Amino acid sequence: MNDDILNGREMPEEEQEKFKEKIVDVDEDKLKFYEDLRKKAKGWTQQKGGSIGGKLGEYLFLLPDFFILVCRLAMDKRVPTKQKLMAGGIVAYVIMPLDIIPDFIPIIGHVDDLVLVVMGLNMILNEIDAKILADNWSGEGEVLDQMKKITATAEQFLDKNILQKIKGWLKR
């Protein structure tokens, strides 16, 4: 694995070493395949969905990054138990086959997952230091900036009933 990926602000140095120990073998061709596939999918969403579809696709490609962030928070010793339970609930919602917007609907089917993850992270962030969030983030850009953009876009474009359902699910 390219050590450059592990160097930087994504993880504290001691966590980087633990992470390196867990890596057995990484096939660079498989990583390239994933990046090529991601690039093609981004192009497809731009082509088929226009500027709105392209922007939506750009945000949806952050879903795996946010999912990993929530999983890391659930395992981080600095996160209180109550927030770890919230993180576990978020993970369960994302992997559940039944959603507010069914996942089988292309592109739009994962919007509720992304919005729920970001809104849930906002709730967790109310109880933890933002540095913990940043330490566990390995996605593109600054995590708080990405969360703000997604929240603002969701409030602008999503039906109010869907937003209410997402907020209701998080309050459980």
C-alpha atoms as a printed R data frame, in Angstrom:
    type eleno elety resid chain resno       x      y       z
1   ATOM     1    CA   MET     A     1   0.000  0.000   0.000
2   ATOM     2    CA   ASN     A     2   1.216  3.471  -0.752
3   ATOM     3    CA   ASP     A     3   2.455  4.978   2.550
4   ATOM     4    CA   ASP     A     4   1.436  8.443   1.338
5   ATOM     5    CA   ILE     A     5  -2.187  7.454   1.947
6   ATOM     6    CA   LEU     A     6  -1.406  6.828   5.603
7   ATOM     7    CA   ASN     A     7   0.713  9.942   6.130
8   ATOM     8    CA   GLY     A     8  -1.075 13.140   7.018
9   ATOM     9    CA   ARG     A     9  -4.002 14.245   9.120
10  ATOM    10    CA   GLU     A    10  -6.297 11.299   8.498
11  ATOM    11    CA   MET     A    11  -5.156  9.347  11.558
12  ATOM    12    CA   PRO     A    12  -2.863  9.954  14.509
13  ATOM    13    CA   GLU     A    13   0.580  8.408  13.991
14  ATOM    14    CA   GLU     A    14   0.048  5.602  16.510
15  ATOM    15    CA   GLU     A    15  -3.198  4.665  14.726
16  ATOM    16    CA   GLN     A    16  -1.361  4.690  11.375
17  ATOM    17    CA   GLU     A    17   1.054  2.072  12.694
18  ATOM    18    CA   LYS     A    18  -1.801 -0.144  13.936
19  ATOM    19    CA   PHE     A    19  -3.510  0.259  10.565
20  ATOM    20    CA   LYS     A    20  -0.330 -0.684   8.684
21  ATOM    21    CA   GLU     A    21  -0.032 -3.851  10.805
22  ATOM    22    CA   LYS     A    22  -3.556 -4.904   9.770
23  ATOM    23    CA   ILE     A    23  -2.792 -4.638   6.068
24  ATOM    24    CA   VAL     A    24  -1.785 -8.022   4.739
25  ATOM    25    CA   ASP     A    25  -1.677 -7.461   1.004
26  ATOM    26    CA   VAL     A    26  -3.134 -4.710  -1.105
27  ATOM    27    CA   ASP     A    27  -3.403 -5.231  -4.823
28  ATOM    28    CA   GLU     A    28  -2.693 -1.870  -6.481
29  ATOM    29    CA   ASP     A    29  -4.571 -3.037  -9.612
30  ATOM    30    CA   LYS     A    30  -7.722 -3.503  -7.534
31  ATOM    31    CA   LEU     A    31  -7.350 -0.017  -6.081
32  ATOM    32    CA   LYS     A    32  -6.884  1.375  -9.592
33  ATOM    33    CA   PHE     A    33  -9.960 -0.545 -10.735
34  ATOM    34    CA   TYR     A    34 -11.976  1.060  -7.936
35  ATOM    35    CA   GLU     A    35 -10.723  4.545  -8.818
36  ATOM    36    CA   ASP     A    36 -11.449  3.967 -12.523
37  ATOM    37    CA   LEU     A    37 -14.924  2.679 -11.707
38  ATOM    38    CA   ARG     A    38 -15.570  5.661  -9.439
39  ATOM    39    CA   LYS     A    39 -14.453  8.061 -12.193
40  ATOM    40    CA   LYS     A    40 -16.741  6.353 -14.743
41  ATOM    41    CA   ALA     A    41 -19.678  6.443 -12.347
42  ATOM    42    CA   LYS     A    42 -19.100 10.156 -11.661
43  ATOM    43    CA   GLY     A    43 -19.043 10.794 -15.407
44  ATOM    44    CA   TRP     A    44 -22.237  8.799 -15.858
45  ATOM    45    CA   THR     A    45 -24.095 10.764 -13.175
46  ATOM    46    CA   GLN     A    46 -22.928 14.031 -14.757
47  ATOM    47    CA   GLN     A    47 -23.966 12.907 -18.236
48  ATOM    48    CA   LYS     A    48 -27.334 11.402 -17.271
49  ATOM    49    CA   GLY     A    49 -28.300 13.800 -14.526
50  ATOM    50    CA   GLY     A    50 -26.964 17.109 -15.783
51  ATOM    51    CA   SER     A    51 -25.560 19.582 -13.311
52  ATOM    52    CA   ILE     A    52 -27.953 18.597 -10.492
53  ATOM    53    CA   GLY     A    53 -27.355 14.876 -11.061
54  ATOM    54    CA   GLY     A    54 -23.621 15.497 -11.244
55  ATOM    55    CA   LYS     A    55 -23.646 17.402  -7.949
56  ATOM    56    CA   LEU     A    56 -25.813 14.724  -6.347
57  ATOM    57    CA   GLY     A    57 -23.443 12.050  -7.630
58  ATOM    58    CA   GLU     A    58 -20.482 13.981  -6.232
59  ATOM    59    CA   TYR     A    59 -22.104 13.981  -2.795
60  ATOM    60    CA   LEU     A    60 -23.135 10.337  -3.018
61  ATOM    61    CA   PHE     A    61 -19.547  9.344  -3.682
62  ATOM    62    CA   LEU     A    62 -18.850 10.657  -0.175
63  ATOM    63    CA   LEU     A    63 -21.247  8.101   1.344
64  ATOM    64    CA   PRO     A    64 -18.577  5.371   1.670
65  ATOM    65    CA   ASP     A    65 -16.232  7.913   3.299
66  ATOM    66    CA   PHE     A    66 -18.905  8.943   5.793
67  ATOM    67    CA   PHE     A    67 -19.818  5.296   6.426
68  ATOM    68    CA   ILE     A    68 -16.189  4.515   7.301
69  ATOM    69    CA   LEU     A    69 -16.101  7.618   9.517
70  ATOM    70    CA   VAL     A    70 -19.152  6.444  11.465
71  ATOM    71    CA   CYS     A    71 -17.631  2.961  11.849
72  ATOM    72    CA   ARG     A    72 -14.384  4.459  13.122
73  ATOM    73    CA   LEU     A    73 -16.250  6.662  15.605
74  ATOM    74    CA   ALA     A    74 -18.050  3.583  16.917
75  ATOM    75    CA   MET     A    75 -14.634  2.078  17.718
76  ATOM    76    CA   ASP     A    76 -12.831  5.225  18.895
77  ATOM    77    CA   LYS     A    77 -12.068  5.135  22.638
78  ATOM    78    CA   ARG     A    78 -12.554  8.909  22.895
79  ATOM    79    CA   VAL     A    79 -16.224  8.647  21.874
80  ATOM    80    CA   PRO     A    80 -18.708  8.160  24.740
81  ATOM    81    CA   THR     A    81 -20.893  5.044  24.774
82  ATOM    82    CA   LYS     A    82 -24.093  6.953  23.970
83  ATOM    83    CA   GLN     A    83 -22.559  8.356  20.774
84  ATOM    84    CA   LYS     A    84 -21.139  4.936  19.890
85  ATOM    85    CA   LEU     A    85 -24.665  3.540  20.096
86  ATOM    86    CA   MET     A    86 -25.846  6.353  17.816
87  ATOM    87    CA   ALA     A    87 -23.057  5.488  15.377
88  ATOM    88    CA   GLY     A    88 -24.120  1.823  15.487
89  ATOM    89    CA   GLY     A    89 -27.697  2.827  14.709
90  ATOM    90    CA   ILE     A    90 -26.512  4.871  11.738
91  ATOM    91    CA   VAL     A    91 -24.487  1.940  10.422
92  ATOM    92    CA   ALA     A    92 -27.537 -0.324  10.818
93  ATOM    93    CA   TYR     A    93 -29.741  2.102   8.867
94  ATOM    94    CA   VAL     A    94 -27.253  2.341   5.991
95  ATOM    95    CA   ILE     A    95 -26.962 -1.431   5.620
96  ATOM    96    CA   MET     A    96 -30.694 -2.079   6.156
97  ATOM    97    CA   PRO     A    97 -32.538 -3.024   2.967
98  ATOM    98    CA   LEU     A    98 -35.606 -0.980   3.954
99  ATOM    99    CA   ASP     A    99 -35.055  2.764   3.741
100 ATOM   100    CA   ILE     A   100 -37.108  5.928   3.551
101 ATOM   101    CA   ILE     A   101 -36.089  6.093  -0.133
102 ATOM   102    CA   PRO     A   102 -35.538  2.539  -1.474
103 ATOM   103    CA   ASP     A   103 -31.912  1.877  -2.459
104 ATOM   104    CA   PHE     A   104 -32.853  0.229  -5.748
105 ATOM   105    CA   ILE     A   105 -33.829  3.635  -7.206
106 ATOM   106    CA   PRO     A   106 -30.699  4.766  -9.126
107 ATOM   107    CA   ILE     A   107 -28.789  7.660  -7.556
108 ATOM   108    CA   ILE     A   108 -31.685  8.985  -5.479
109 ATOM   109    CA   GLY     A   109 -32.002  5.728  -3.525
110 ATOM   110    CA   HIS     A   110 -28.947  6.492  -1.426
111 ATOM   111    CA   VAL     A   111 -29.723 10.144  -0.719
112 ATOM   112    CA   ASP     A   112 -31.569  9.328   2.502
113 ATOM   113    CA   ASP     A   113 -28.595  7.238   3.675
114 ATOM   114    CA   LEU     A   114 -26.188 10.117   3.085
115 ATOM   115    CA   VAL     A   115 -28.445 12.724   4.693
116 ATOM   116    CA   LEU     A   116 -29.144 10.481   7.696
117 ATOM   117    CA   VAL     A   117 -25.421  9.808   8.170
118 ATOM   118    CA   VAL     A   118 -24.585 13.526   8.050
119 ATOM   119    CA   MET     A   119 -27.444 14.536  10.360
120 ATOM   120    CA   GLY     A   120 -26.473 11.736  12.747
121 ATOM   121    CA   LEU     A   121 -22.861 12.895  12.681
122 ATOM   122    CA   ASN     A   122 -24.059 16.397  13.547
123 ATOM   123    CA   MET     A   123 -25.797 14.953  16.608
124 ATOM   124    CA   ILE     A   124 -22.674 13.012  17.600
125 ATOM   125    CA   LEU     A   125 -20.556 16.131  17.028
126 ATOM   126    CA   ASN     A   126 -22.639 17.984  19.617
127 ATOM   127    CA   GLU     A   127 -21.152 15.632  22.237
128 ATOM   128    CA   ILE     A   128 -17.562 15.113  21.046
129 ATOM   129    CA   ASP     A   129 -14.611 17.275  20.056
130 ATOM   130    CA   ALA     A   130 -14.497 18.101  16.334
131 ATOM   131    CA   LYS     A   131 -10.871 16.917  16.338
132 ATOM   132    CA   ILE     A   132 -12.065 13.353  16.930
133 ATOM   133    CA   LEU     A   133 -14.210 13.631  13.821
134 ATOM   134    CA   ALA     A   134 -11.310 15.070  11.807
135 ATOM   135    CA   ASP     A   135  -8.890 12.414  13.115
136 ATOM   136    CA   ASN     A   136 -11.154  9.664  11.785
137 ATOM   137    CA   TRP     A   137 -11.949 11.300   8.419
138 ATOM   138    CA   SER     A   138 -10.160  9.966   5.350
139 ATOM   139    CA   GLY     A   139 -12.470 11.347   2.667
140 ATOM   140    CA   GLU     A   140 -12.006 14.246   0.291
141 ATOM   141    CA   GLY     A   141 -11.941 17.781   1.682
142 ATOM   142    CA   GLU     A   142 -12.615 18.894   5.229
143 ATOM   143    CA   VAL     A   143 -15.247 16.773   6.955
144 ATOM   144    CA   LEU     A   144 -17.135 19.699   8.520
145 ATOM   145    CA   ASP     A   145 -17.255 21.562   5.196
146 ATOM   146    CA   GLN     A   146 -18.604 18.468   3.443
147 ATOM   147    CA   MET     A   147 -21.239 18.015   6.148
148 ATOM   148    CA   LYS     A   148 -22.373 21.640   5.828
149 ATOM   149    CA   LYS     A   149 -22.646 21.383   2.035
150 ATOM   150    CA   ILE     A   150 -24.659 18.165   2.183
151 ATOM   151    CA   THR     A   151 -26.996 19.499   4.875
152 ATOM   152    CA   ALA     A   152 -27.620 22.734   2.971
153 ATOM   153    CA   THR     A   153 -28.237 20.883  -0.295
154 ATOM   154    CA   ALA     A   154 -30.574 18.396   1.390
155 ATOM   155    CA   GLU     A   155 -32.620 21.181   2.959
156 ATOM   156    CA   GLN     A   156 -32.814 22.943  -0.384
157 ATOM   157    CA   PHE     A   157 -33.755 19.995  -2.599
158 ATOM   158    CA   LEU     A   158 -35.274 17.223  -0.481
159 ATOM   159    CA   ASP     A   159 -38.972 17.022   0.202
160 ATOM   160    CA   LYS     A   160 -39.756 18.290   3.720
161 ATOM   161    CA   ASN     A   161 -41.595 15.037   4.549
162 ATOM   162    CA   ILE     A   162 -38.473 13.004   3.773
163 ATOM   163    CA   LEU     A   163 -36.346 15.302   5.932
164 ATOM   164    CA   GLN     A   164 -38.852 14.954   8.773
165 ATOM   165    CA   LYS     A   165 -38.776 11.150   8.463
166 ATOM   166    CA   ILE     A   166 -34.972 11.174   8.589
167 ATOM   167    CA   LYS     A   167 -34.958 13.455  11.644
168 ATOM   168    CA   GLY     A   168 -37.623 11.291  13.269
169 ATOM   169    CA   TRP     A   169 -35.576  8.153  12.728
170 ATOM   170    CA   LEU     A   170 -32.547  9.815  14.351
171 ATOM   171    CA   LYS     A   171 -34.562 10.806  17.428
172 ATOM   172    CA   ARG     A   172 -35.452  7.197  18.206
